Each structure stands twice: as C-alpha cells, then as structure tokens.
Amino acid sequence: MNGSTATPADVSPATPVRERLRITEIFHSVQGEADAIGWPTVFVRLTGCPLRCVWCDTEYSFHGGQWHDIDAILAEVASHGAHHVCVTGGEPLAQKRCLILLRKLCDAGYEVSLETSGALDVSQVDSRVRKVMDLKAPDSGESARNLWSNLAHLLPHDQVKFVIASRADFEWSRDVVREHALDRKAMVLFSPVWSKVEPRELAEWILAERLPVRFQLQLHKLLWNDAAGH
C-alpha cells in the first residue's frame, strides 16, 4: 500500500451528477391567475412543500411524485406546443435544482412564471422569470414563515399575491401593501379563498379602501373546480 486513494475502475471522477427533479405532474391547461391568466400554459408541478396552509388546494403534491431528468422535463414541455410555462408546486424552490429548470426554460425561449410561497429565498431565481410570490396572511396559519427580505428581490414584472380568507386577512394584506409600498415594486394581486370570502365582498373591500391592487379569481376553479391536472 502506498497510501494513495484508489478510484474504482468503473467510476469516473468526471461523471456528472444527473440533474433531476421530483415531479407530481406536468399538464397543459389554461393559466388561471396572475398576469398570464387565460393563456394556454404548460404547468410543471414539483413535489414537496415545507408549509401547511390550512386552505391549501394542492395537498396531493406534498408527497410522492416521480424523478425526472430536467432535459426530459424540457422535452415534455415542448411536446405541448405552448409558449407559456408555469413552474409550481407544492413549493418548487424547496428543490434546489428548480433554479436549473427555470434557467433552461428561459434559455429555450419560453415565457416562464414561478409560483412560490415567499417563505424561501428568491434571490437566485433567473431574472427573466416572472415570480408570483404568495405572501401568507394570518388565516393561512403560516404568516410567520414569510421571508420579508424577498421583497428586495422583486422586479417590475413580478407579482405579489395575497390569498384572503377573512376581513382580518384583508386588513393585514392592506397594511402590508401600504407599509412596503408593494404596488410600486410589482403587481399586487388579491384573491379570495374559495368558499371563505365571497368574491364580490372582497372586490367591494378593495374599492372602498381605494387600494392599488388587482382583484382576481382563479379561472381554473371556475372551469374545472379542484380537479388535478388543471
């Protein structure tokens, strides 16, 4: 023995680690929210989320899923022929290689959006991506997880979404918008929690407060209810 460390003959130190992500589903549908609403879009739903919002409508994405090579994901996206791609979850940024997928999608010429909770750092997200960042209001049960430093990384094409389940949620969201002048940093979206706040009621609150925010309903729920794959 000469003290050197041997490398097995069938293993090359230069062999690259496969770039993979755990995926719950990839599907073609109509974008139901944010500034791309109505556009045919390919959705790439990553598996896993560190949050547990009480009104979450995609709990099926918390566990399971299948491993896919990132290049295979790109091929599946291309097969649908859409220009818009939405990377969502769960919480897609919980998988670090999500950043690679976002970059490669942008490099391929897609209009790319990222739906993220706002609880994980967005500073490394490709600047070409439209971040749709969901700040958690108190009734979600996860407002303590908001990473407020993320606001410094918002770009004009990004969006900040507030999902509102009560008048208290609305007032909290209103105060956050005003305190941080969010409407000057990005588009601000207010959306009612399905079956918790009447859409008309939320619209009237926004008008009464003269808030510089965009009211939205989730179009996909109007079309397909909560069916997976839409």
Secondary structure, 3 states (H helix, E strand, C coil): CCCCCCCCCCCCCCCCCCCEEEEEEEEEEECCCCCCCCCEEEEEEECCCCCCCCCCCCHHHCCCCEEEEHHHHHHHHHHCCCCEEEEECCCHHHCCCHHHHHHHHHHCCCEEEEEECCCCCCCCCCCCCEEEEEECCHHHCCHHHCCHHHHHHCCCCCEEEEEECCHHHHHHHHHHHHHHCHHHCCEEEEEECCCCCCHHHHHHHHHHHCCCCEECCCHHHHHHCCCCCC
